[in-house]
Every structure is written in C-alpha cells, then in structure tokens.
Amino acid sequence: MKITTRKLNSFLMFKLPSAWFCGVRVKEIDKERCVTGVKHRWINQNPFNSLYFAVQAMAAELSTGALVMAGIQQSGKKISMLVAQNKAVFTKKATGKIRFICEDGAVISSAIEKTLETGEGQTFWMRSVGLNEEGQEVSVFEFEWTIRAKTANKKTTAAELNL
C-alpha cells in the first residue's frame, strides 16, 4: 500500500488528532520531498496573533517523518523510527497559510540500507523550511531521526538506540 496525502491525512485524524485539529495537513509527497501546510487560525495561535511554535513544529516534523515512513514502507522491512532531537529558528511572524517543505528524502534510503545490513541503529538529520504565502521564510526546523531494524521477538528500547 503506497503512502499518499489522503492516507497520511487520515492517519493524522486518528493517530495525531492534536495536529489534525490544529489544521496540519500533508499537501504533497514523493520519494524526495514532502510538503505540509497549516493556516493560522484562532485554534492554533499564540498570544501575539501568529502561529504557535508547537503547531509549526508539528507541521515541520510531519514533513520529515512522512518521508521516513515512506522509506520504511518501501523497504518492506520492520524498522522503528524516533525523533532524538530537534532544533528550530524562527525568522518571521507566521501568519496566513504556512507551508513546510522537506527535500531530504535521499538521506533515508542509505540509512535504511545501513540499519538492515548491520542491525545497528542509524541517525540522520532532516531539514524542513517554513514559508509564508509570499515565499518568505518564517522558520527552519531540523530533526534528528533514529531508525533501527526490528528483530524478531525483541522490542527496541530507548537505551539500545543510545538515547
């Protein structure tokens, strides 16, 4: 079953309802790129009448995580995924429609290959850039993802992922 924008948005509604209620949606996805979007509204604003930073983080993380999920699905193997850390820089007030674009799909396949070959966890950074309707950068998020091939009858613990 191929990952599509419709399936990811349904996933949001059932598995990440806070992101769904705040208006975070996947707009497009392919092997190399994922675009998510969110519109500044009353339910997702901060006291300064702009998009709350956590809502931006949800949309940015989804743009990276959807690519990781798609890469794992394409491998056909059982692989766990987890965000280990993140960084963010906010450069402009986020109002109106904001798009988060991640174009780091290429880094996923090599990490998946390595974890399947070695059985060891792999870490890699992915970047998502938030742009307003005028194409101006409002924020940049970086997420460090960890992946690890699951072994039969064994659950991976946080200690095993070196977290």
N, C-alpha and C positions, 0 to 999 in steps of 0.2 A: 504494500500500500504506500503510495507516494505521498510525501508531505506537501500539502497545498495551503494556500492562505485561508481557505474556508475551514479546513480541518484544524489548523492552528488556532483560528479564532474561536472555534467550538471548544477546543482544548482549554483556552483561556477561561471561557464561561464556566466550565465545570471544575477545572483544577486550579485556576488562579483568579477567582472571582473578584478580588480587590482590583486587579489590573483591568479586568473586563468592565467593572462598574465605573472605573475612572476614565474609560474610553480608549484604552490602549488597544490597537488593532494592528495586525500584520497586513501590509499593503501589497508587498510583492516578495517573492523568494525564488532564487535559483541556486545553483551549486556554489556560486562565488559570492552572492550578495543577498542581503535581506534588508528590507525597508519596513519600518514600523511607523505608526503615526498616532498622535494624540492631539486633541483640541482642548485648548484652555477653556474651562467651564467652571461654574460655581463649585462643583463637587471635587475638583482637583486643584483648586487654587490655594495659594499661601496668603498670609495677611497683607502682602504687598501687591496683590492683584496680578499675580503671574503664576505660571505653572509650578506647583510644589516640586521640590527637588526629588522626592521619592517617586513621584509619578514619572518624572524624566528618567530616573534610574530603572524603573520597571520597563519602560519602552526601549531604552538602550540595551538592557540585559536581554530582552526578548529578541532584539535584532541579532545578537551574537548567539544566544542559546538556541534559537531556531536552526541556525546553520550547523551547530554542533549536533543537535538532534537529527537533522537530515543526514549528516555524515555518518553518524552511528547507524541509522536505519539502512543506509546504502551499503554499509559493511556487512550487514546480515548477522552480526555477532552481538552478544550481550556485553555491553560496555556501560559502566557507570560514569556519570558526569556531575561535576560540582564546581561552583564558583569558590575559589580560595580567597581571593581578594579583589578589590576594585579601587579605581582612582577616578576622580571627576574634577573637571574645571568648568566653571560657569562664566561665560564671557558677555552675555547679554540677557536682558529680561525676556523670559519665554512667554509670549502671548500669541493668541491666534492658533493656527494649525502648525504643529511641530512634527518634522519627520526625523527619524533616526536611521542612519544608513551605516551598515557594516559591510565592508567589502573584503573581509579576511577569510573567505571560505577556503582558500588554498592552504592555509596552515593546518586545517583539520585533518585532511587525508594523511599527511605524513605522521602526525601524532597518533592517529588510529593505527596505522601500519606498525609503528614502533611499539605501542602497547600490546598489540596482538603478537608480534614477534617475541618480545622479551617478557611479557606478563607483568611488566613494571608500569607504575603509573606515569603519565606524561603530563606536563603542564605547558600551557601556551597562553599568550596574551592576544586578545582581540579588541579592536577599537570601534566605537560607534560615535558618529558625529551627529549632533542635533542641529537642524537647520529650520529657520522660520520660513514663512511664506515668501519672503523676499530673497531667500537663499543665503541669509546671513547666519553665521554660526552662533548658536546660543549656548551650547555645552558640548564637551567631549568626555566620553566615558571610556575607560579601559577596564576590561575584566580578565582576570587570570583564571582560566578554566583548568580543571584537572580531570583527566579521564583515566580509566583503568579497565582492562578486560576482566570480566567476572569469571570466576572459576566455578565449576560445578560444586554444589553443596557447601559453598562458603560465601559468607557475606563480607563485603569490604567495609572495614571500619575507618573512621577518620584518622586514627593513628597510623594505619597502613598507608594512607595517602600522604603521610608526612605533613599533616595539618596541625 
